[in-house]
């Protein structure tokens, strides 16, 4: 994924989850700048969003981010559950 726009807005949900999961803002920026878009949600409202997979010290991190022309809006941040994702954390397992 390309480098973000620089301006980032964190939704309250994302801040809460980052705190609970000990994921820093620095990690979020690194994942967004080097990560891979694994799902796109073009119908999301008010802005289209996507799911980005990145790594921090061998720890997989998923970030849902919406993008406007000027801003990245961080919706949520989490470490994917291996029970719900394949071994590379790129594809959801069938439930």
C-alpha positions as CSV (number, residue, x, y, z in Angstrom):
1,X,0.0,0.0,0.0
2,X,1.2,3.5,-0.8
3,X,2.3,5.9,1.9
4,X,-0.8,7.5,3.5
5,X,-1.7,11.2,3.1
6,X,-0.1,12.2,6.3
7,X,-3.4,13.3,8.0
8,X,-4.9,10.5,10.0
9,X,-8.1,10.5,12.0
10,X,-8.7,7.7,14.5
11,X,-12.3,6.7,15.2
12,X,-13.0,6.2,19.0
13,X,-13.4,2.5,18.3
14,X,-9.9,2.3,16.8
15,X,-8.3,4.1,19.7
16,X,-10.0,1.8,22.2
17,X,-8.9,-1.3,20.3
18,X,-5.3,-0.1,19.8
19,X,-5.1,0.5,23.6
20,X,-6.6,-2.9,24.4
21,X,-4.3,-4.7,22.0
22,X,-1.2,-2.7,22.6
23,X,-0.9,-1.5,19.0
24,X,0.9,1.9,18.7
25,X,0.2,4.7,16.3
26,X,3.7,4.1,14.9
27,X,2.7,0.5,14.1
28,X,-0.5,1.7,12.4
29,X,1.5,4.1,10.2
30,X,4.0,1.4,9.3
31,X,1.3,-1.1,8.4
32,X,-0.4,1.5,6.2
33,X,2.8,2.4,4.4
34,X,4.0,-1.1,3.8
35,X,1.0,-3.3,4.1
36,X,-1.2,-5.1,1.5
37,X,-4.8,-4.4,0.8
38,X,-6.5,-7.8,1.2
39,X,-10.2,-6.7,1.0
40,X,-12.0,-3.7,-0.4
41,X,-15.4,-2.3,0.7
42,X,-16.3,0.2,-2.1
43,X,-19.9,0.4,-0.8
44,X,-19.0,1.5,2.7
45,X,-20.6,4.8,3.8
46,X,-19.7,7.6,4.2
47,X,-16.4,6.6,2.5
48,X,-15.2,3.4,0.7
49,X,-12.8,1.5,2.9
50,X,-10.4,-1.4,2.8
51,X,-8.7,-4.0,5.0
52,X,-4.9,-3.8,5.1
53,X,-2.6,-6.6,6.3
54,X,0.8,-5.7,7.6
55,X,3.3,-7.1,10.1
56,X,4.9,-5.7,13.2
57,X,7.7,-7.9,14.7
58,X,6.2,-11.1,13.2
59,X,2.8,-10.1,14.5
60,X,0.0,-9.8,11.9
61,X,-2.0,-6.6,12.1
62,X,-5.3,-5.8,10.3
63,X,-6.4,-2.2,9.8
64,X,-9.7,-1.1,8.3
65,X,-9.2,2.3,6.8
66,X,-11.3,4.7,4.8
67,X,-9.7,7.2,2.6
68,X,-10.7,10.6,1.5
69,X,-8.7,12.9,-0.8
70,X,-7.0,14.4,2.2
71,X,-7.3,12.0,5.1
72,X,-7.0,8.4,6.2
73,X,-9.7,7.5,8.7
74,X,-8.7,4.5,10.9
75,X,-11.8,2.6,11.7
76,X,-10.4,-0.4,13.6
77,X,-7.1,-2.1,14.3
78,X,-6.6,-5.7,15.4
79,X,-4.5,-8.8,15.4
80,X,-6.4,-11.4,13.2
81,X,-7.6,-14.5,14.9
82,X,-6.0,-17.6,13.4
83,X,-9.2,-19.5,13.9
84,X,-11.0,-17.1,11.5
85,X,-8.1,-16.5,9.0
86,X,-5.8,-18.7,6.8
87,X,-2.2,-19.2,7.9
88,X,-1.1,-16.0,6.0
89,X,-4.0,-13.9,7.4
90,X,-5.1,-12.9,3.9
91,X,-8.3,-14.9,3.5
92,X,-11.2,-15.6,5.9
93,X,-11.8,-19.3,6.7
94,X,-15.2,-20.6,5.8
95,X,-17.4,-20.8,8.9
